[in-house]
Amino acid sequence: MKAYQIETILSSNRKQKPVTEQLEFGTIFTDHMFIMDYSVERGWHDPRIIPYQPISLDPAAMVFHYGQTVFEGLKAYLSKDGEVFLFRPDRNFSRMNQSNARLCIPPIDEELAVEALKQLVKIDQDWIPKAEGTSLYIRPFIISTAPHLGVAPSESYQFIIILSPVGSYYKEGIHPVKISVEQNYVRAVAGGTGEAKTGGNYANGLKAQEEAAKLGYSQVLWLDGRENKYIEEVGSMNVFFKINGEIVTPALNGSILQGITRDSIIQLLKHWNIPVIERRISVEEIYQSYREGLLEEAFGTGTAAVISPIGEFLWKGEKLVVNSGEVGQLTRELYDTLTGIQNGTKEDPFGWRVQLR
Ligand SMILES: *Cc1c(COP(=O)(O)O)cnc(C)c1O
């Protein structure tokens, strides 16, 4: 392990901590941030932790115009005994480098990033809320900063990590959501940026989400961009189905984001000897299983909600109600186990938890 020199300037003006019960998602930020610069001459340099503050950019900075940017999302958890855990943080930074490669952003040193993150969380660890289901959401991101309107990869960047205490995703207990199968818009296409965690994918998805919301649906089920037939993701989560005792999830195909929660769920199911298969799944197949009474459970997976049970799909005007709109038994077991591993109340046979010391 290399020793990294990360300069630290502590804030002399600490903010008031929020009331846990009033926490929302991503509205409040802690006292410090991590920042590091890139230039062609120096590469990535000057890694430092500084007081949380606005950044100053030239209006011509490339990120504003052509969206050359990537981000990540993970959480820090406080255990009942006061230990601080991260969940598989190395995976986030290796995925960030995959996104970087797709967006022509120079790769970061993954070990340095994990080390910087640990130091930052340690400094702001009093911001991790204590109540069950709460956590400190971590948002690493990279922006292109060169003031230049030519369409080309930027010659300068900033890598930043900010922290936000977040409330429980399920304030009234874990509950199923209603999903509309999207028929007009697509999230990603083969060869596009769907596999990268980049802002443009989200800007692209807003319209479909807005239209689904008007109909009373909280998210959309995205189909493939070529044939509009095969299931890819649900909102900004990966998706799983339990059909006749077997768990299926769309196989990674280049346009599906490689969720770390998705990977963890697959490993957990294998560990439990429950059959799980990654393959192509058409929406027609889901419809047929539903008609035959074989569609038992459905859920989305992602860092924010961990597991989001699906109680209904709207498809071509028909409402497919899953498990009477209740949380399925396997869905609940997966939720309880994974959140238990994350917050330290359950055993971690996979070595996923990383304790801050
Ligand atoms: C981040 C993300 C996910 C979930 O990834 P996790 O690593 O599980 O948080 C799934 N789909 C999309 C489109 C995402 O951006």
The ligand as an ORCA input file, in Angstrom:
! r2SCAN-3c Opt
* xyz 0 1
  C     -26.138      3.699    -10.325
  C     -27.115      2.984    -11.176
  C     -27.625      1.706    -10.855
  C     -27.330      1.012     -9.558
  O     -26.002      0.831     -9.296
  P     -25.537      0.510     -7.784
  O     -24.087      0.332     -7.917
  O     -26.253     -0.726     -7.381
  O     -25.937      1.683     -6.967
  C     -28.464      1.088    -11.761
  N     -28.828      1.684    -12.903
  C     -28.388      2.919    -13.235
  C     -28.829      3.510    -14.510
  C     -27.525      3.604    -12.378
  O     -27.097      4.822    -12.719
*
